Amino acid sequence: MPKSIKDNIFSPTLATTTVGTSGEKGTGYGMPIAKLFLENYNAKIALETKLESKNEINNNSLSGTKVIIDFKKAA
């Protein structure tokens, strides 16, 4: 995920959509809505992006973004 998108992905007013791996189009609404929903439950959401690297076994490029959701322990 490019830094420009990662930095703004939770903004409801900035365009952050890209074409998916199968050519599907996004709206850019999902992550801001998810963040709002999670914050209402005192949860946190964050992203961890792995920059492109080479797979040593078959020399394919590897990259991706992990979504981390942290809920508080129930009382």
KENU-139358 format. One record per atom (N, C-alpha, C): residue number from 1; atom name; x, z, y; residue in three letters. Coordinates in Angstrom, 3 decimals. Layout:
BEGIN
   k  a        x        z        y   r
 NUM CA        X        Z        Y ALA
...
END
This chain:
BEGIN
   k  a        x        z        y   r
   1  N    0.856    0.000   -1.173 MET
   1 CA    0.000    0.000    0.000 MET
   1  C    0.900    0.000    1.234 MET
   2  N    0.699   -0.929    2.112 PRO
   2 CA    1.499   -0.964    3.338 PRO
   2  C    1.300    0.297    4.179 PRO
   3  N    2.364    0.728    4.865 LYS
   3 CA    2.322    1.931    5.688 LYS
   3  C    1.222    1.857    6.742 LYS
   4  N    0.991    0.688    7.318 SER
   4 CA   -0.032    0.543    8.361 SER
   4  C   -1.425    0.865    7.822 SER
   5  N   -1.683    0.521    6.564 ILE
   5 CA   -2.979    0.833    5.965 ILE
   5  C   -3.029    2.303    5.561 ILE
   6  N   -1.958    2.778    4.920 LYS
   6 CA   -1.920    4.182    4.474 LYS
   6  C   -2.127    5.141    5.644 LYS
   7  N   -1.517    4.852    6.785 ASP
   7 CA   -1.621    5.731    7.959 ASP
   7  C   -3.041    5.787    8.519 ASP
   8  N   -3.852    4.762    8.257 ASN
   8 CA   -5.187    4.685    8.862 ASN
   8  C   -6.327    4.670    7.853 ASN
   9  N   -6.040    4.867    6.589 ILE
   9 CA   -7.042    4.648    5.547 ILE
   9  C   -8.242    5.594    5.637 ILE
  10  N   -8.077    6.753    6.231 PHE
  10 CA   -9.192    7.699    6.350 PHE
  10  C   -9.940    7.554    7.675 PHE
  11  N   -9.540    6.602    8.510 SER
  11 CA  -10.200    6.385    9.797 SER
  11  C  -11.470    5.543    9.617 SER
  12  N  -12.592    6.039   10.127 PRO
  12 CA  -13.826    5.257   10.023 PRO
  12  C  -13.911    4.108   11.037 PRO
  13  N  -12.961    4.051   11.978 THR
  13 CA  -13.048    3.046   13.035 THR
  13  C  -11.976    1.957   12.959 THR
  14  N  -10.980    2.121   12.079 LEU
  14 CA   -9.909    1.130   11.978 LEU
  14  C  -10.034    0.339   10.685 LEU
  15  N   -9.780   -0.942   10.760 ALA
  15 CA   -9.876   -1.809    9.575 ALA
  15  C   -8.709   -1.534    8.633 ALA
  16  N   -9.020   -1.198    7.379 THR
  16 CA   -7.971   -0.923    6.398 THR
  16  C   -8.237   -1.616    5.067 THR
  17  N   -9.148   -2.535    5.022 THR
  17 CA   -9.489   -3.180    3.759 THR
  17  C   -8.520   -4.314    3.431 THR
  18  N   -8.287   -4.494    2.142 THR
  18 CA   -7.458   -5.590    1.659 THR
  18  C   -8.165   -6.235    0.470 THR
  19  N   -7.649   -7.356    0.027 VAL
  19 CA   -8.213   -8.027   -1.140 VAL
  19  C   -7.713   -7.288   -2.387 VAL
  20  N   -8.615   -7.026   -3.336 GLY
  20 CA   -8.273   -6.308   -4.554 GLY
  20  C   -7.483   -7.146   -5.535 GLY
  21  N   -7.072   -6.532   -6.645 THR
  21 CA   -6.239   -7.219   -7.633 THR
  21  C   -6.961   -8.374   -8.318 THR
  22  N   -8.287   -8.332   -8.338 SER
  22 CA   -9.067   -9.427   -8.938 SER
  22  C   -9.726  -10.304   -7.875 SER
  23  N   -9.258  -10.182   -6.624 GLY
  23 CA   -9.790  -10.993   -5.544 GLY
  23  C  -11.032  -10.423   -4.877 GLY
  24  N  -11.442   -9.217   -5.307 GLU
  24 CA  -12.642   -8.620   -4.724 GLU
  24  C  -12.372   -8.162   -3.288 GLU
  25  N  -13.420   -8.179   -2.477 LYS
  25 CA  -13.319   -7.768   -1.082 LYS
  25  C  -13.843   -6.351   -0.933 LYS
  26  N  -13.170   -5.561   -0.115 GLY
  26 CA  -13.612   -4.204    0.185 GLY
  26  C  -14.287   -4.160    1.538 GLY
  27  N  -14.856   -3.004    1.847 THR
  27 CA  -15.499   -2.816    3.144 THR
  27  C  -14.682   -1.923    4.062 THR
  28  N  -13.833   -1.066    3.471 GLY
  28 CA  -13.062   -0.119    4.269 GLY
  28  C  -13.812    1.174    4.526 GLY
  29  N  -15.009    1.320    3.972 TYR
  29 CA  -15.810    2.523    4.204 TYR
  29  C  -15.557    3.627    3.178 TYR
  30  N  -15.068    3.297    2.000 GLY
  30 CA  -14.974    4.237    0.890 GLY
  30  C  -14.122    5.461    1.148 GLY
  31  N  -12.894    5.286    1.585 MET
  31 CA  -11.999    6.420    1.772 MET
  31  C  -12.442    7.335    2.917 MET
  32  N  -12.893    6.812    4.068 PRO
  32 CA  -13.393    7.725    5.102 PRO
  32  C  -14.606    8.536    4.627 PRO
  33  N  -15.494    7.910    3.850 ILE
  33 CA  -16.662    8.626    3.327 ILE
  33  C  -16.219    9.677    2.317 ILE
  34  N  -15.289    9.318    1.442 ALA
  34 CA  -14.785   10.277    0.452 ALA
  34  C  -14.156   11.479    1.139 ALA
  35  N  -13.371   11.243    2.180 LYS
  35 CA  -12.718   12.350    2.904 LYS
  35  C  -13.760   13.256    3.540 LYS
  36  N  -14.759   12.681    4.185 LEU
  36 CA  -15.819   13.479    4.805 LEU
  36  C  -16.533   14.345    3.770 LEU
  37  N  -16.890   13.746    2.653 PHE
  37 CA  -17.583   14.451    1.579 PHE
  37  C  -16.723   15.605    1.060 PHE
  38  N  -15.460   15.322    0.766 LEU
  38 CA  -14.575   16.345    0.217 LEU
  38  C  -14.319   17.479    1.211 LEU
  39  N  -14.156   17.150    2.480 GLU
  39 CA  -13.940   18.193    3.485 GLU
  39  C  -15.135   19.125    3.600 GLU
  40  N  -16.336   18.615    3.353 ASN
  40 CA  -17.527   19.465    3.371 ASN
  40  C  -17.500   20.493    2.240 ASN
  41  N  -16.714   20.247    1.213 TYR
  41 CA  -16.551   21.179    0.090 TYR
  41  C  -15.194   21.875    0.131 TYR
  42  N  -14.581   21.894    1.300 ASN
  42 CA  -13.265   22.522    1.511 ASN
  42  C  -12.199   21.979    0.564 ASN
  43  N  -12.299   20.721    0.233 ALA
  43 CA  -11.301   20.059   -0.601 ALA
  43  C  -10.428   19.182    0.289 ALA
  44  N   -9.284   18.790   -0.243 LYS
  44 CA   -8.363   17.923    0.489 LYS
  44  C   -8.113   16.663   -0.328 LYS
  45  N   -7.875   15.565    0.381 ILE
  45 CA   -7.551   14.295   -0.263 ILE
  45  C   -6.281   13.752    0.392 ILE
  46  N   -5.401   13.228   -0.439 ALA
  46 CA   -4.138   12.683    0.066 ALA
  46  C   -3.755   11.476   -0.777 ALA
  47  N   -2.826   10.703   -0.264 LEU
  47 CA   -2.336    9.516   -0.968 LEU
  47  C   -0.839    9.635   -1.191 LEU
  48  N   -0.403    9.126   -2.325 GLU
  48 CA    1.015    9.051   -2.638 GLU
  48  C    1.287    7.617   -3.065 GLU
  49  N    2.102    6.902   -2.314 THR
  49 CA    2.369    5.494   -2.603 THR
  49  C    3.759    5.330   -3.175 THR
  50  N    3.837    4.595   -4.276 LYS
  50 CA    5.121    4.274   -4.885 LYS
  50  C    5.514    2.893   -4.404 LYS
  51  N    6.680    2.817   -3.817 LEU
  51 CA    7.168    1.534   -3.333 LEU
  51  C    7.552    0.647   -4.508 LEU
  52  N    7.543   -0.629   -4.278 GLU
  52 CA    7.834   -1.586   -5.344 GLU
  52  C    9.223   -1.352   -5.930 GLU
  53  N    9.297   -1.338   -7.252 SER
  53 CA   10.568   -1.211   -7.954 SER
  53  C   10.512   -2.094   -9.201 SER
  54  N   11.611   -2.257   -9.855 LYS
  54 CA   11.671   -3.101  -11.053 LYS
  54  C   11.556   -2.231  -12.302 LYS
  55  N   10.722   -2.683  -13.240 ASN
  55 CA   10.594   -2.052  -14.539 ASN
  55  C   11.804   -2.485  -15.376 ASN
  56  N   12.573   -1.518  -15.862 GLU
  56 CA   13.798   -1.844  -16.597 GLU
  56  C   13.523   -2.542  -17.926 GLU
  57  N   12.355   -2.324  -18.536 ILE
  57 CA   12.068   -2.892  -19.852 ILE
  57  C   11.776   -4.391  -19.762 ILE
  58  N   10.848   -4.789  -18.888 ASN
  58 CA   10.486   -6.214  -18.827 ASN
  58  C   10.696   -6.833  -17.446 ASN
  59  N   11.366   -6.112  -16.556 ASN
  59 CA   11.742   -6.603  -15.230 ASN
  59  C   10.546   -6.962  -14.347 ASN
  60  N    9.368   -6.384  -14.619 ASN
  60 CA    8.195   -6.598  -13.759 ASN
  60  C    8.249   -5.656  -12.571 ASN
  61  N    7.637   -6.058  -11.475 SER
  61 CA    7.554   -5.187  -10.304 SER
  61  C    6.499   -4.117  -10.541 SER
  62  N    6.811   -2.902  -10.153 LEU
  62 CA    5.881   -1.786  -10.271 LEU
  62  C    5.626   -1.190   -8.905 LEU
  63  N    4.374   -0.947   -8.598 SER
  63 CA    4.020   -0.263   -7.368 SER
  63  C    2.610    0.267   -7.543 SER
  64  N    2.195    1.147   -6.667 GLY
  64 CA    0.839    1.668   -6.766 GLY
  64  C    0.634    2.844   -5.848 GLY
  65  N   -0.620    3.264   -5.756 THR
  65 CA   -0.985    4.394   -4.923 THR
  65  C   -1.796    5.370   -5.742 THR
  66  N   -1.416    6.636   -5.661 LYS
  66 CA   -2.122    7.698   -6.359 LYS
  66  C   -2.968    8.451   -5.339 LYS
  67  N   -4.237    8.689   -5.687 VAL
  67 CA   -5.134    9.483   -4.848 VAL
  67  C   -5.138   10.893   -5.419 VAL
  68  N   -4.823   11.878   -4.590 ILE
  68 CA   -4.752   13.277   -5.012 ILE
  68  C   -5.875   14.044   -4.330 ILE
  69  N   -6.720   14.678   -5.142 ILE
  69 CA   -7.830   15.481   -4.612 ILE
  69  C   -7.591   16.918   -5.035 ILE
  70  N   -7.619   17.825   -4.076 ASP
  70 CA   -7.332   19.241   -4.313 ASP
  70  C   -8.557   20.078   -3.942 ASP
  71  N   -9.180   20.684   -4.964 PHE
  71 CA  -10.331   21.565   -4.743 PHE
  71  C   -9.850   23.014   -4.753 PHE
  72  N  -10.490   23.841   -3.952 LYS
  72 CA  -10.197   25.263   -3.998 LYS
  72  C  -10.833   25.853   -5.254 LYS
  73  N  -10.186   26.867   -5.787 LYS
  73 CA  -10.696   27.533   -6.983 LYS
  73  C  -11.996   28.239   -6.646 LYS
  74  N  -12.981   28.083   -7.526 ALA
  74 CA  -14.280   28.734   -7.309 ALA
  74  C  -14.135   30.236   -7.426 ALA
  75  N  -14.900   30.930   -6.632 ALA
  75 CA  -14.845   32.395   -6.651 ALA
  75  C  -15.669   32.969   -7.774 ALA
END
